[in-house]
């Protein structure tokens, strides 16, 4: 049989001397998993993992080592990467970051052996190469001058008693005038003295390397990397010493390439501000924050010591053409930008005086406490149309527009056609569009043809999107140059009546709805109304639609927040006829089968899956009003037992019937209260029957809260409680982990942005390990701890791979929270602040400062604060009622997203006191520290001491 651990590039005998390349990497695998190396060149699979080099495992000390070899000619080069595969060589997971580069120098004559000692590149190790760091935070480090080409050996292994060792380290954050050295026990590594150490050369992509000839008698060696700016500024890497032993080294000429991963240093920590685009206020905007206002926000962030600005989604949401569209997570198009954020006066350098006067008048009229969504949209589009009529020929014929159009026509043409049809039919519900309900490319081309009378309207939508692109691009470039990360937001869903569901209908399950089970935000769960995704269909083209979304976002943002990242593990799926979010099921999930339930002695499936409605329950719920409910909504099936009538057996049918009764003045009670109470009856079930398979069932969330469950016998209760716990907390974990490892890498690899995941709510145990493996940064909100046994999160215990924040757009601001909940306020005052007395009823600046300081001192990668929470540091900004600063109420599906900061950015820029307070707060915590701190400082912080050339870890 062929030895898969040792391959040659040549299948025929050749007299040409070859070089033996051996791969060596420590990695612990699970049962049934193996490691494989695949490269771009023949012999390493030519990019086909199935043809890659399968490695063999061996135990060395406490490590599982995977190794294998291949023979190649001198001058050979290839990219390569390690993969974890199953027995059929199907990829289970792969490394993150840049592909490794293998270069066999031409100077080798053949017969040599090159040993590649690698370390697995996990997702978190790839973070410095994401654009947030590479292009913004560490951009200066990537401009270092290349000193030598990759893969060249400066020394030759021509002595049997010596080995050439090439040391290779990645330093993505390097200060000007800084050198990288390796120091260690052998004489060739200076015996721990910098002046005699080995200086590394920069070879590109933040990689530093150098080689030296080390006698075999010196092995095993201990060594460590350090940064040297000048003699008195030496920054040793943290952690213990690195070690190198000679495993399986023969008598041939030997070369060892030590790829040591990242320079181990204090991880970079930054702070930022979060504010919705619509909430920003400036002296130039018309009724709402605009993309060009981001330049002012970036300036304010820089002056305040911040390195990040976070926005809510900025995609077009103009589905209803009314204030309902203020909801930023319901995209009309996942590619188009929202016309709301257009600066109309920037559309032309030659605006007529009458238009200038109209803009000024609009600014005055729309300068309100809150966003007037409808008036602002109408005004901006009206003014933009007048400018378009003047400028259209010049703009549409320009090279910059033509370039934009050619790069974006794939989504831009369907978007413009959709907007035209929406306005023509006066609805975005494309099922009402007759022949245009079913999208085809041919129909699209006819719709947007230059010969049509409405072609001018189509071009207007092109024009608006072009200028939005220009304005956001300008703001994004400004942020990059100022060293500020611009962070966007990726909504989990799209509107049911959107361009995307029209064009890509097969990618969505249109008979379902997306939401979240009951949680901190809403005891009845949430129903967002979006159709769920057809992941099976999406996988057929390797998630091209998702990859295109992320590529588009990457044009403007260097980081992004994945809304409800749990949806990539599993989504809470509801039937389309549901209005609330309680009676749903997870997709994908392993249901309870009828056979499984029958084995447990559960037989009466109608009793468990249909609403259990007793007369006494109706009397308790509705009092004297119960006969009205029974006569209008229910049929009596047996004495004192009822079921819903066919015309009102879903939430949407119930709501419609109640509305009809109210319009006829037949409903004497409060409509909202009656609707909630009747919904409670409808949801009084124990099991939910699968609509696609009647022999499969899902336990209703919080089944023990239902009278249907309470009225069961003890045996049934015990069985169903056990199965409930198993369904929600055990049996799905492996399925959800595998699902996320299929979908999320496609997103992460389709752009270079730093990805953060909003992982709040009911968190499966598989989520955080997967996020760690993929290098996804999580979210921590102190008042919503992920630990079930604590009332408040402890920021000092947060992991580095997190964003910490005192509040977010989905909950009340810090100030409002403090004032709205007296009991929790007292708990926080005593348990977190550590004071037994009565807390102040108002969130005074001293309280705000304490809470913000807790967060900036946390180990989290980012501390990001809503702008309202930062402004609460100064008393003069707390005069507005705190409740008016809340951005969203998650319990209200028709919430009006309209909060505006009551102070302009122009004014905030002039407020040196607030900027100074924030800057001192951030800088005193060690966030955004310079890259070149002293070795003594680094190691003190790690509890280590470097003395007399050796490292002694703190016990």
DOGULO-660937 format. One record per residue (C-alpha): x, y, z; residue in one letter. Coordinates in pm, whole numbers, padded with zeros to 5 digits, always signed. Each point is the difference from the previous one (the first is absolute). Layout:
REM residues N
XYZA;...
***
This chain:
REM residues 955
+00000+00000+00000X;+00108+00358-00064X;+00147+00183+00297X;-00214+00316+00016X;+00237+00152+00252X;+00279+00029-00254X;-00065+00116-00356X;+00223+00101-00286X;-00088+00254-00266X;+00136-00233-00263X;-00163-00333-00082X;+00294-00110-00216X;+00359-00063+00091X;+00217+00308-00029X;+00371+00049+00049X;-00055+00361+00105X;+00071+00042+00373X;-00310+00087+00203X;-00054+00182+00326X;-00204-00172+00272X;-00266+00227+00148X;-00154-00122+00325X;-00306+00154+00161X;-00028-00009+00381X;-00285+00153+00200X;-00141-00063+00350X;-00381-00027+00002X;-00249-00197+00209X;-00282-00152-00202X;-00324-00178+00085X;-00068-00364-00084X;-00035-00054-00374X;+00190+00319-00089X;+00335+00029-00177X;+00227+00283-00110X;+00081+00067-00361X;+00215+00260-00177X;-00112+00132-00336X;+00188+00243-00221X;-00026+00178-00331X;+00268-00211-00171X;-00005-00360-00127X;+00100-00245+00269X;-00195+00202+00256X;-00333-00040-00174X;+00001+00294-00244X;-00264+00163+00218X;-00214-00316+00019X;-00022-00108+00364X;-00094-00356-00101X;+00343-00030-00165X;+00192+00162+00285X;+00267-00160+00217X;-00155-00198+00286X;+00212+00026+00313X;+00069-00269+00261X;-00044+00048+00375X;+00252-00079+00273X;+00019+00078+00370X;+00299+00210+00104X;+00009+00088+00367X;-00341+00157+00071X;-00069+00095-00363X;-00170-00175-00290X;+00224+00069-00300X;-00111-00036-00360X;+00274-00044-00260X;+00067-00103-00357X;+00250+00070-00276X;+00023+00069-00371X;+00297+00019-00237X;+00035+00312-00213X;+00267+00152-00223X;+00204+00307+00103X;-00187+00317-00097X;-00338-00157+00080X;-00265+00238+00138X;-00360-00041+00115X;-00264+00147+00224X;-00133-00249+00252X;-00246-00038+00284X;-00092-00264+00259X;-00345-00158+00014X;-00181-00228+00242X;-00173-00270-00207X;-00210-00311+00057X;+00072-00348-00135X;-00120+00100-00348X;+00218+00315+00001X;-00301+00227+00029X;+00101+00326+00168X;-00125+00041+00357X;+00191+00320+00066X;+00301+00186-00128X;+00250+00257+00111X;-00077+00371-00006X;+00210+00288-00118X;+00229+00026-00297X;+00117-00306-00188X;+00343-00119+00106X;+00279+00036-00255X;+00256-00271-00070X;+00308+00101-00199X;+00288-00242-00052X;+00308+00211-00083X;+00171-00051-00334X;+00328-00009+00193X;-00081-00347+00134X;+00161-00266-00216X;-00216-00298+00095X;+00031-00260+00267X;-00077+00248+00279X;-00285-00038+00248X;-00219+00299+00090X;-00219-00042+00307X;-00299+00236+00024X;-00100+00041+00367X;-00340+00168-00012X;-00272+00100+00246X;-00371-00018-00082X;-00138+00342-00098X;-00327+00049+00188X;-00252+00272-00073X;+00117+00231+00276X;+00357-00012-00132X;-00125+00129-00335X;-00159+00309+00156X;+00304+00229-00046X;-00038-00052-00375X;-00363+00107-00006X;-00043+00346-00152X;-00094+00158+00334X;+00354-00064+00118X;+00201-00035-00319X;-00142+00307-00178X;-00089+00216+00300X;+00146-00076+00344X;+00334-00151-00109X;+00019+00155-00346X;+00345+00147+00071X;+00137-00349+00071X;-00093-00127-00346X;+00205+00275-00166X;+00333-00130+00133X;+00267-00034-00270X;+00073-00356-00117X;+00357-00101+00090X;+00028-00345-00156X;-00210-00234-00217X;-00201-00277+00162X;+00153-00346+00024X;+00367+00086-00051X;+00253-00170+00229X;+00295+00223+00084X;+00191-00290+00154X;+00087-00341-00140X;-00031-00335+00175X;+00327-00155-00113X;+00109-00134+00336X;-00132-00330+00137X;+00014+00134+00355X;-00210+00313-00068X;-00351+00090-00114X;-00125+00314-00173X;-00298+00136+00192X;-00212+00270-00157X;-00206+00192+00256X;-00322+00153-00132X;-00240+00218+00199X;-00298+00217-00088X;+00000+00352+00148X;-00302+00191-00131X;+00048+00293+00239X;+00345+00148-00031X;+00111+00353+00083X;+00217+00221-00217X;+00370-00077+00037X;-00066-00331+00177X;+00195-00319-00065X;-00094-00357+00084X;+00250-00237+00161X;+00003-00359+00120X;+00198-00068+00316X;+00066-00336+00161X;+00233-00248+00163X;+00244-00073-00289X;+00289+00231-00076X;-00148+00070-00344X;-00306+00147+00178X;+00213+00223+00224X;-00040-00204+00317X;-00294+00232+00081X;+00195+00321-00066X;-00147+00234-00258X;+00331+00128-00128X;+00097-00353-00102X;-00347-00119-00102X;-00131-00088-00345X;-00165+00295-00174X;-00286-00098-00230X;-00067+00147-00345X;-00339+00120-00123X;-00127-00214-00291X;-00353+00146-00052X;-00350-00058+00141X;+00125+00074+00353X;+00234-00302-00012X;+00353+00028+00139X;+00257-00274-00046X;+00369-00083+00024X;+00205-00318+00021X;+00317-00113+00172X;+00216-00312+00024X;-00045-00162+00341X;+00213-00297+00118X;-00205-00312+00073X;+00170-00018+00339X;-00185+00321+00101X;-00340-00168-00028X;-00256+00012+00149X;+00005+00379-00009X;-00218+00258+00172X;-00072+00332-00165X;-00231+00299-00012X;-00071+00289-00238X;+00023+00366+00094X;-00050+00344-00152X;+00285+00246+00030X;-00042+00369-00069X;+00314+00112+00174X;+00226-00150+00260X;-00214+00099+00294X;-00333-00097-00160X;-00018-00375-00035X;-00341-00163-00024X;+00021-00373+00066X;-00295-00207-00107X;-00217-00129+00283X;-00054-00357+00110X;+00256-00270+00061X;+00311-00070-00202X;-00036-00172-00333X;+00185-00329-00041X;+00148-00192-00292X;+00116-00360+00015X;+00147-00208-00281X;-00271-00256-00076X;+00087-00253-00273X;+00296+00201-00132X;+00237-00216-00205X;+00351+00041-00126X;-00092+00178-00325X;+00028+00374-00048X;-00282+00126+00219X;-00208+00315-00005X;-00272+00077+00253X;-00255+00276-00066X;-00164+00110+00327X;-00329+00171-00086X;-00081+00126+00348X;-00328+00175-00070X;-00072+00337+00160X;+00236+00199+00218X;-00144-00053+00347X;-00070+00342+00146X;-00260+00182+00201X;-00302-00016-00231X;-00110+00330-00148X;-00315+00139+00163X;-00203+00291-00132X;-00310+00203+00076X;-00273+00132-00225X;-00335+00174-00025X;-00327-00144-00131X;-00275+00218-00147X;-00259-00060-00275X;+00059+00197-00317X;-00347+00152+00027X;+00066+00119+00357X;+00296+00219-00091X;-00063+00373-00017X;+00215+00264-00167X;-00034+00357-00119X;-00006-00116-00363X;-00245-00289+00004X;-00360+00012-00116X;-00217-00163+00265X;+00219-00305+00061X;+00362-00110+00030X;+00177-00030-00335X;+00299-00200-00121X;+00219+00310-00028X;-00072+00073+00369X;+00222-00299+00075X;+00304+00221-00061X;-00101+00214+00298X;-00070-00310+00207X;+00343-00138-00090X;+00164+00327+00102X;-00183-00011+00334X;+00106-00362+00050X;+00365+00080-00069X;-00006+00297+00240X;-00158-00226+00265X;+00262-00276-00033X;-00236-00240-00177X;+00085-00231-00289X;-00340-00122-00117X;-00337+00134-00116X;-00285-00252-00009X;-00321+00049-00199X;-00329-00184-00035X;-00086-00138-00349X;-00002+00264-00275X;-00172-00200-00275X;-00313+00125-00173X;-00312-00105+00193X;-00262+00182-00213X;-00251-00285-00009X;-00316+00178+00119X;+00098+00359-00087X;-00107+00114+00347X;+00147+00022+00349X;-00013-00381+00042X;+00309+00006-00222X;+00195+00165+00281X;+00077-00357+00119X;+00361-00037-00125X;+00011-00381+00016X;-00271-00057-00263X;+00191+00046-00324X;-00168+00076-00329X;+00339-00090-00151X;+00307-00141+00173X;+00217+00189-00251X;-00162+00341-00047X;+00073+00286+00239X;-00278+00202+00159X;-00092+00328-00178X;-00080+00137+00346X;+00372+00057+00061X;+00063+00199-00319X;+00134+00354+00027X;-00193+00174-00274X;+00212+00317-00004X;+00303-00217-00090X;-00164-00131-00318X;+00129+00292-00202X;+00253+00279+00026X;-00228+00229-00202X;-00334-00001+00180X;-00248+00263-00121X;-00096+00261+00261X;-00361-00120+00020X;+00114-00352+00093X;+00244+00138+00258X;-00289+00194+00154X;-00217-00313-00004X;+00271-00198+00179X;+00039+00270+00265X;-00374+00009+00055X;-00008-00379+00034X;+00284+00010+00253X;-00195+00242+00215X;-00329-00188-00025X;+00150-00344+00069X;+00229+00107+00284X;-00207-00182+00264X;+00067-00194+00320X;-00066-00328-00183X;+00029-00117-00359X;-00311+00063-00208X;+00064-00295-00227X;-00274+00055-00256X;+00048+00376-00041X;+00378-00035-00021X;-00014-00272-00264X;-00256+00186-00209X;+00193+00326+00021X;+00338-00149-00085X;-00125-00200-00297X;-00192+00301-00131X;+00308+00225+00014X;+00225-00274-00138X;-00236-00047-00295X;+00026+00368-00089X;+00380-00015+00010X;-00005-00324-00199X;-00201+00165-00277X;+00275+00261-00029X;+00307-00221+00049X;-00105-00341-00134X;+00171+00008-00339X;+00329+00120+00141X;-00007-00250+00287X;-00123-00307-00187X;+00257+00050-00275X;+00291+00053+00239X;+00275-00263+00028X;-00046-00028+00375X;-00369-00082-00037X;+00070-00247-00279X;+00256-00173+00221X;-00248-00014+00290X;-00272-00135-00227X;+00216-00274-00152X;+00116-00116+00345X;-00351-00004+00149X;-00246-00070-00281X;-00067-00353+00130X;-00204+00141+00290X;-00055+00357-00120X;-00218-00083-00301X;-00242-00228+00193X;-00013+00257+00280X;-00095+00286-00237X;-00259-00219-00174X;-00146-00105+00337X;-00031+00362+00115X;-00179+00090-00322X;-00243-00293+00032X;-00057+00071+00370X;-00107+00355-00083X;-00196-00101-00310X;-00206-00267+00180X;+00003+00197+00327X;+00124-00303+00193X;+00324-00187+00061X;-00190-00328+00019X;+00130-00140-00327X;-00262-00275+00004X;-00241+00281-00103X;+00199+00100-00309X;-00167-00225-00254X;+00240-00121-00265X;+00290+00167+00185X;-00061-00207+00315X;+00233-00265-00137X;+00343+00148-00061X;+00203-00087-00309X;+00305+00165-00152X;-00190+00057-00325X;-00279+00186+00178X;+00259+00209+00183X;+00177+00105-00320X;-00330+00106-00155X;-00093+00198+00311X;+00323+00198+00004X;+00027+00047-00378X;+00093+00348-00120X;-00301-00012-00231X;-00249+00007+00288X;-00178+00320+00100X;+00092-00070+00361X;+00375-00033-00073X;+00058+00340+00159X;-00147-00136+00325X;+00229-00305-00017X;+00300+00228-00047X;-00103+00212+00297X;+00038-00304+00227X;+00344-00066-00156X;+00090+00363+00062X;-00102-00006+00369X;+00194-00319+00068X;+00306+00138-00177X;+00010+00312+00214X;-00065-00198+00319X;+00298-00215-00096X;+00216+00304-00063X;-00093+00163+00330X;+00038-00311+00217X;+00327-00088-00176X;+00135+00346+00078X;-00094-00036+00366X;+00145-00352+00017X;+00331+00110-00152X;+00013+00293+00241X;-00047-00239+00293X;+00278-00228-00124X;+00245+00286-00038X;-00085+00121+00350X;+00061-00345+00149X;-00367-00063+00083X;-00172-00332-00068X;-00342+00047-00163X;-00221-00287+00116X;-00317-00095-00186X;-00284-00234+00084X;-00114-00313-00187X;-00373-00065+00060X;-00097-00365+00045X;-00305+00033-00228X;-00148+00180-00297X;-00353+00126-00042X;-00248-00249-00140X;-00079+00255-00275X;+00352+00085-00110X;+00214+00003-00311X;+00182-00306+00131X;-00311-00216+00050X;-00121+00111-00345X;+00321-00084-00184X;+00121-00295+00213X;-00328-00153+00116X;+00151-00349+00015X;+00238+00114+00277X;-00285+00070+00244X;-00267-00201+00179X;-00284+00239-00074X;-00258-00193+00207X;+00194+00064+00320X;+00107+00288+00219X;+00316+00075+00198X;+00016+00100+00365X;+00146-00079+00341X;-00129-00208+00291X;-00095+00173+00327X;+00295+00175+00158X;+00106+00310+00192X;-00167+00225-00255X;-00342-00165-00030X;-00164-00283+00197X;-00216-00081-00304X;+00295-00026-00234X;+00052+00212-00309X;-00141-00032-00351X;+00199+00204-00248X;-00211-00101-00298X;+00294-00089-00226X;-00016-00325-00195X;+00257-00254+00115X;+00284-00106-00226X;+00011-00308-00218X;+00355-00092+00101X;-00004-00318-00206X;-00061+00203-00316X;+00252+00266+00101X;+00274-00260+00045X;-00024-00107-00366X;+00201+00302-00117X;+00205+00026+00321X;-00224+00270+00144X;+00061+00245-00286X;-00278+00236+00112X;+00154+00032+00347X;+00349+00041-00142X;-00123+00278-00229X;-00161+00179+00299X;+00324-00007+00197X;+00207+00107-00299X;-00228+00301-00043X;+00022+00093+00369X;+00378-00028-00018X;+00009+00292-00244X;-00094+00234+00284X;+00062-00169+00335X;+00307-00153+00162X;-00200-00183+00269X;-00357-00123+00031X;-00244-00134+00254X;-00187-00319-00094X;-00352+00055+00125X;-00130-00304+00197X;+00294-00225-00081X;-00191-00286+00163X;-00202-00010-00323X;+00302-00151-00176X;-00007-00288+00246X;-00378-00030+00006X;-00287+00239-00057X;-00325+00031+00193X;-00253-00078-00273X;-00367+00093+00022X;-00289-00068-00238X;-00083+00295-00226X;-00339+00034+00168X;+00159+00069+00341X;+00019+00354+00136X;+00188-00062+00325X;+00315-00204+00051X;-00096-00256+00262X;-00126-00304-00190X;+00300-00074-00219X;+00268-00262-00052X;+00369+00000-00076X;+00118-00061-00355X;+00194-00215-00044X;-00077-00226+00294X;-00067-00362+00080X;-00374-00026+00079X;-00172-00242+00234X;-00131-00284-00214X;-00337-00161+00057X;+00179-00332+00053X;+00226+00154+00263X;-00295+00145+00187X;-00202-00321-00020X;+00289-00198+00151X;-00017+00240+00293X;-00373-00064+00044X;-00118+00323-00168X;-00295-00073-00231X;-00259+00277-00012X;+00164+00231-00254X;-00314+00202-00076X;-00037+00076+00371X;+00360+00122+00018X;+00028+00188-00330X;-00338+00177-00011X;-00095+00291+00231X;-00128-00143+00329X;-00305+00216+00077X;-00210-00065+00309X;-00303+00202+00102X;+00151+00077+00339X;+00310+00134-00171X;-00215+00234-00212X;-00186+00121+00311X;+00328+00072+00180X;+00145+00179-00302X;-00296+00208-00113X;-00243+00011+00291X;-00351+00101-00105X;+00132+00066-00352X;+00069-00371-00067X;-00334-00082-00174X;+00077+00266-00262X;+00342-00156-00066X;-00144-00349-00014X;-00281+00090-00239X;+00222+00193-00242X;+00320-00207+00001X;-00073-00349+00131X;-00205-00315-00053X;-00092-00226+00292X;+00133-00351-00077X;-00119-00169+00319X;-00136+00119+00333X;+00205+00300+00118X;+00271-00057-00267X;+00055+00220-00305X;+00201+00036-00320X;+00058+00295-00233X;-00223+00058-00300X;+00157-00041-00343X;-00019+00375-00076X;+00202+00093+00309X;+00243-00282+00071X;+00319+00203-00058X;+00130+00322+00151X;-00048+00196-00323X;-00359-00127-00035X;-00073+00093+00363X;+00141+00350-00048X;-00206+00050-00318X;-00320-00117+00170X;+00056+00224+00302X;+00059+00296-00228X;-00325-00076-00181X;-00191-00028+00329X;+00148+00330+00119X;-00096+00177-00324X;-00358-00121+00048X;+00006+00127+00362X;-00063-00356+00123X;+00320-00017+00205X;-00062+00164+00337X;+00341-00077+00148X;+00344+00138-00089X;+00098-00155-00334X;+00372-00038+00083X;-00071-00171+00333X;-00257-00236-00149X;+00239-00089-00281X;+00277-00086+00249X;-00237-00212+00208X;-00143-00190-00298X;+00356-00057-00127X;+00079-00155+00341X;-00280-00253-00052X;+00121-00081-00352X;+00354-00061+00130X;-00115-00229+00282X;+00164-00308-00152X;+00275-00239+00110X;+00123-00122-00338X;+00020+00171-00338X;-00070-00225-00297X;+00242+00030-00292X;-00201+00153-00291X;+00202-00206-00249X;-00007-00335+00186X;-00292-00088+00227X;+00206-00264+00184X;+00253+00252+00131X;-00047+00231+00298X;+00178+00282+00181X;-00050+00090+00368X;-00153+00343+00045X;+00232+00249+00167X;-00064+00022+00376X;-00251-00287-00005X;-00023-00003+00378X;-00166+00343-00012X;-00303-00141-00183X;-00316-00135+00161X;+00006-00267-00270X;+00317-00139+00158X;-00117+00054+00357X;-00309-00214-00063X;+00200-00304-00112X;+00067-00308+00215X;+00333-00018+00186X;+00150-00259-00236X;-00066+00216-00307X;+00133+00309+00177X;+00326-00170+00095X;+00055-00143-00348X;-00077+00328-00177X;+00218+00205+00238X;+00293-00230-00073X;-00059+00011-00375X;-00044+00378+00015X;+00338+00044+00168X;+00160-00241-00245X;-00144+00185-00303X;+00103+00349+00111X;+00331-00068+00172X;+00158-00328-00114X;-00098-00189-00313X;+00060+00283-00250X;+00349+00111+00100X;+00201-00202-00252X;-00249+00074-00279X;+00014+00375+00069X;+00378+00000+00028X;+00035-00169-00340X;-00260+00233-00152X;+00192+00310+00112X;+00330-00143-00123X;-00159-00038-00344X;-00152+00346-00029X;+00214+00242+00199X;+00338-00066-00170X;-00158+00094-00334X;-00085+00341+00147X;+00329+00053+00177X;+00206-00091-00305X;-00196+00221-00241X;+00131+00327+00142X;+00292+00124+00203X;-00210+00179+00260X;+00028-00073+00372X;-00311-00198+00096X;-00183+00038+00331X;-00301-00212+00092X;-00302+00112+00201X;-00027-00310+00220X;-00269+00104+00247X;-00301-00206+00101X;-00034-00375+00049X;+00356-00111-00079X;+00064-00365-00094X;+00319-00137+00154X;+00153-00055-00346X;-00009+00371-00090X;+00295+00144+00187X;+00250-00279-00091X;-00090+00041-00367X;+00031+00379+00020X;+00339-00041+00164X;+00115-00243-00269X;-00114+00231-00279X;+00141+00316+00157X;-00341+00160+00054X;-00022+00270+00264X;-00300-00035+00234X;-00211+00259+00184X;-00036+00051+00376X;-00265+00227+00153X;+00049+00028+00377X;-00369-00003+00094X;-00060-00307-00224X;+00268-00244+00122X;+00053-00320-00197X;+00057-00185+00328X;-00323-00120+00157X;+00124+00024+00359X;+00081+00373+00010X;-00219+00310-00010X;+00258+00222-00167X;+00292-00075-00225X;+00348+00062+00139X;+00194+00190-00269X;+00337-00090+00153X;-00082-00367-00072X;-00093+00047-00366X;+00202-00180-00266X;+00225+00196-00233X;-00207-00114-00300X;-00297+00217+00101X;-00152+00344-00038X;-00120+00129+00335X;-00265+00269+00039X;-00231+00130+00274X;-00296+00013-00240X;-00094-00037-00365X;-00265+00121-00243X;-00237-00282+00102X;-00026+00104+00364X;-00038+00317+00203X;+00300+00227+00034X;+00216-00012+00311X;-00173+00306+00142X;-00352-00126-00076X;+00075-00346+00141X;+00127+00150+00324X;-00318+00203+00041X;-00259-00258-00111X;+00077-00293+00231X;+00044+00090+00366X;+00059-00358+00119X;+00273-00072-00256X;+00152+00341+00063X;+00035-00081+00370X;+00144-00343-00078X;+00258+00152-00232X;+00089+00274+00248X;+00065-00256+00272X;+00145-00297-00191X;+00200+00169-00275X;+00084+00348+00127X;+00033-00139+00352X;-00199+00258+00195X;-00268-00097+00256X;-00179+00333-00001X;-00297+00119-00205X;+00106+00067-00360X;-00081+00333-00166X;-00324-00018-00200X;+00169+00168-00296X;+00301-00139-00187X;+00232+00282+00097X;+00329+00046-00193X;+00196-00170+00280X;-00205-00320-00043X;+00043+00017-00378X;+00374+00046+00040X;+00026-00303+00229X;-00190-00224-00241X;+00188+00120-00308X;+00330-00043+00182X;-00090-00360+00082X;-00043-00064-00370X;+00309+00177-00130X;+00208-00195+00253X;-00147-00334-00111X;+00223-00243-00196X;-00244+00019-00294X;+00146+00088-00341X;-00247+00285-00032X;-00198+00210+00246X;-00273+00167-00208X;-00236+00252+00153X;-00326+00144-00133X;+00048+00372-00050X;-00281+00068+00251X;+00193-00186+00272X;+00313+00203-00070X;-00191+00328+00006X;-00136-00098+00344X;+00351+00070+00132X;-00093+00369-00008X;-00299+00132+00193X;-00103+00257-00258X;-00077-00280-00248X;-00239-00177+00239X;-00281+00256-00001X;-00198-00189-00263X;-00222-00275+00153X;+00199-00324-00006X;-00291-00195-00150X;+00021+00215-00314X;+00353-00129-00071X;-00103-00361-00058X;+00054-00107-00359X;-00216-00313-00016X;-00268-00183+00196X;+00040-00368-00101X;-00343-00087+00143X;-00170+00229-00254X;+00020-00131-00359X;-00119+00340-00129X;+00243+00213+00199X;+00086+00334-00162X;+00381+00020-00030X;+00046+00377+00018X;+00229+00101+00289X;+00222+00301-00078X;+00285+00122+00216X;-00111+00338+00131X;+00348+00150-00043X;+00172+00048-00336X;+00332-00162-00074X;+00133+00349-00066X;-00077+00089+00363X;+00145-00325+00136X;+00322+00070-00188X;+00029+00330+00184X;-00062-00162+00340X;+00357-00054+00114X;-00109-00102+00351X;-00199-00304-00115X;+00265-00104-00252X;+00271+00032+00264X;-00200-00204+00253X;-00053-00282-00250X;+00361+00008-00120X;+00136-00017+00355X;-00237-00281+00083X;+00111-00201-00302X;+00372+00070+00021X;+00025-00068+00374X;-00136-00351-00059X;+00284-00097-00233X;-00219-00014-00309X;+00169+00091-00328X;+00345-00008+00163X;+00300+00051-00229X;+00143-00316-00149X;+00347+00051+00148X;-00039-00014+00374X;+00296-00125+00197X;+00065-00368+00056X;-00017+00062+00373X;-00349+00149-00029X;-00123-00284-00219X;+00124-00270+00230X;-00113+00171+00318X;-00349+00004-00142X;+00024-00373-00067X;+00132-00077+00346X;+00345-00095-00131X;+00351+00117+00070X;+00291-00012-00240X;+00324-00022+00191X;+00350-00114-00082X;-00097-00120-00343X;-00272-00240+00114X;-00376+00022+00036X;-00166-00104+00324X;-00375-00021-00033X;-00204+00117+00294X;-00116-00315+00190X;
***
